[in-house]
Each structure stands twice: as structure tokens, then as C-alpha cells.
Amino acid sequence: ISRVVVGHKPVADSPLVIREEGKIEIIMADTSYSDPEATDNRGMAVAEVLLEENGETTIHGVLCDGKEYRYTTPSIESKKAKTLIGQKTPDGYWIKAAMDGDTYYLVKTEGRKVSKKYVKRILLSKA
């Protein structure tokens, strides 16, 4: 088993990918509590996870703030498997999505409190 996909644990407004390079990819795609201020708890957030035949995973959608994201993670077995998506930063944020250009969307949860930020790739590579 190299990939596990689950949809029962809410993970904010975009799927959470956790990767251990060369071993496993876990995708949590429950975005049902994306926007607690919206009457439906989801607001504008929507996501699609595509499991490709070649082992890649493409994830795209819209965050609760209306920003769009799209990225593809390489297969776990690929020699090009290195990606920032699914890594945890030293300050406890998960790198959740690649945005336009060289910006990434990061999220940290503490109980039900969700902290979000956008960070340039160059700053992540220095962390």
C-alpha cells in the first residue's frame, strides 16, 4: 500500500496530503467544515482529488476565500517524488496547496482553531 485516501476527518478548506517520501501518501479530503461562518459550514470551498493511473495525484479546487489552487504530486515510487506538499514546517504548519506562481498555502490547527497563511516557495526552502 502506497496511498490511503480518507474522507471522514475534516481538514479545513482544502485536502491535506501527508507524505513520507518513498513510503506512503495519505490524503484526507473531508472539507465539510471549510468555513464555519457560512450557513452550510462550507462556503465557497470545493475540492476534487484525482488519482491518476501513473500514480500521480492531482488536487484542485477553491478555498473558502475564493482563491483557486491546483497541483500534482508525483507518485510515491517516482524518483522525482520530492515535493513540498504534505510536509510540515518547523513552526507546525502543513504545506497544503500550491497556488499560482511560487506561493504555497499553509494551515495549522490547534483544536478547532485554524491558522492559515500564504508563503513564497523561497521562504519554505530556507525553513
ZIUR-V577469 format. One record per residue. N is the residue number from 1. NEAR is the number of other ideal C-beta (glycine too) atoms within 10 Angstrom. D_LAST is the distance of its C-alpha to the last C-alpha in whole Angstrom. Layout:
N/NEAR/D_LAST ; N/NEAR/D_LAST
//
This chain:
1/6/30 ; 2/11/27 ; 3/16/27 ; 4/11/28 ; 5/14/28 ; 6/13/29 ; 7/14/30 ; 8/8/31 ; 9/10/28 ; 10/17/27 ; 11/24/23 ; 12/24/24 ; 13/28/24 ; 14/25/23 ; 15/25/23 ; 16/23/20 ; 17/26/19 ; 18/15/18 ; 19/23/18 ; 20/11/18 ; 21/14/18 ; 22/12/22 ; 23/10/23 ; 24/13/23 ; 25/23/22 ; 26/14/23 ; 27/21/24 ; 28/19/25 ; 29/19/26 ; 30/16/28 ; 31/24/28 ; 32/13/31 ; 33/16/29 ; 34/25/27 ; 35/18/29 ; 36/11/31 ; 37/7/32 ; 38/13/34 ; 39/7/38 ; 40/8/37 ; 41/14/33 ; 42/16/32 ; 43/19/32 ; 44/15/31 ; 45/21/29 ; 46/16/30 ; 47/19/28 ; 48/11/29 ; 49/16/28 ; 50/10/30 ; 51/11/30 ; 52/11/31 ; 53/5/33 ; 54/8/31 ; 55/16/28 ; 56/14/26 ; 57/23/25 ; 58/13/25 ; 59/22/24 ; 60/18/26 ; 61/21/27 ; 62/17/27 ; 63/25/25 ; 64/21/27 ; 65/13/26 ; 66/9/28 ; 67/17/25 ; 68/12/25 ; 69/21/23 ; 70/13/23 ; 71/18/21 ; 72/14/22 ; 73/23/21 ; 74/19/22 ; 75/16/24 ; 76/19/23 ; 77/10/25 ; 78/15/24 ; 79/8/23 ; 80/7/21 ; 81/16/19 ; 82/11/16 ; 83/18/14 ; 84/18/11 ; 85/23/14 ; 86/19/15 ; 87/19/11 ; 88/12/10 ; 89/17/7 ; 90/6/7 ; 91/10/9 ; 92/11/11 ; 93/21/11 ; 94/20/13 ; 95/23/12 ; 96/23/16 ; 97/27/17 ; 98/21/17 ; 99/16/19 ; 100/9/21 ; 101/7/19 ; 102/12/16 ; 103/16/15 ; 104/23/14 ; 105/24/15 ; 106/21/13 ; 107/19/16 ; 108/16/16 ; 109/16/19 ; 110/8/21 ; 111/5/25 ; 112/8/26 ; 113/7/24 ; 114/17/21 ; 115/13/18 ; 116/17/17 ; 117/12/15 ; 118/12/14 ; 119/18/11 ; 120/11/11 ; 121/14/10 ; 122/8/9 ; 123/12/7 ; 124/17/5 ; 125/8/6 ; 126/6/4 ; 127/12/0
//
